[in-house]
Amino acid sequence: MEFLDLFFKAIKGTIDWTWRSIVFDVPWYTNYFWGLIVISIGVWLLEIAFPWRKEQSIFRKDFWLDAFYMFFNFFIFAIAISGFYKVLEALFLKLGLTMKSVSLVDISNLPQWGQLLIFFVLSDFVQWFTHVLLHRFRVLWRFHKVHHSVKEMGFAAHLRYHWMENILYKPLKVFAVMLLGGFEPEQAFIVHFVAIAIGHLNHANIKLTYGPLKYIFNNPVMHLYHHAYALPKNRAYGVNFGISLSLWDYIFKTNYIPEDSGTITLGYDGDQNMPKSFFKQVIYGFRKRD
């Protein structure tokens, strides 16, 4: 009964927080609901004003499907899964495992900006590594195909991904935090919003490279080739896996940008088999077929 009670309390708490966010009853800097909307509209307006692929419609192919994915993955699924994470946390505590159990470094004495920077870089590396796994292992690739079924790139494609990816990403991100002694800064919202903005821009119909900073920050030109239908045979598992930072791809030699016209075909071999509806896509990965 204890775990069942925790399960439902966590779900209720997440629902309450989401509703309070919608009605502006939380501090603005923790209002991820309206923060997502403001960032999305801002990047969309940039797409409209400075389109890279000028022939692409403002309401591109699957625009509304991707918009639904944004809210599903950030809020609806978060509500559904919150109870399981709370129960899992309670089980770990009973086993004597806490956020400091595998701590490697203590960064609490660093200035706040330094703590945030380390938190951002470490989290991004964990996500880069997880992203490589999604491409490398067939069982994970089956779910990641949803993200790569995008045929016209736009900001909302950023959050078009199968909910099973959260099952892999979130625990590994929590593990990264545990390595920092359970570090959870009050200003973590900065990292959250920066990551959303960079991710939206990476998928947007805008031509940005950031000059010399392209070796540090991921960008739309680089990420477009991550979604390329045709890749060299020696890059069969994919290229440009960076989430916010591109430096991991340059360090581990997974970078690939042969040209920057923005007119390449997107998708993967066999993407015609991907269902068009959201509900069919979320069960597609559980079927053992390619």
JOMO-V824695 format. One line per field, one symbol per residue. psi: psi as a letter, one per 20 degrees, with the letter a starting at -180 (. if undefined). A space follows every 50 residues. Layout:
psi = ???
//
This chain:
psi = hghhghghhggghhggggghghjkkqphijnhghgggggggghghhgghm pgnhipqgmrpkghghhghghghhgghhghihgghgggghgghhjjpaij hkphqojhiqqghgghggggggghgghgghgghhhhphhhhhhihghjip ipprhiigjnqqhhhhhggghhhhhghhhkkkonqhjhhggghggggggg hhiqmqopijchihigpqrhgghhihjpgpqqhjkhirrmiqfhpihhhh gjkjqonhrkhjjqpqbrojiiipqhqghhhiigiipmq.
//
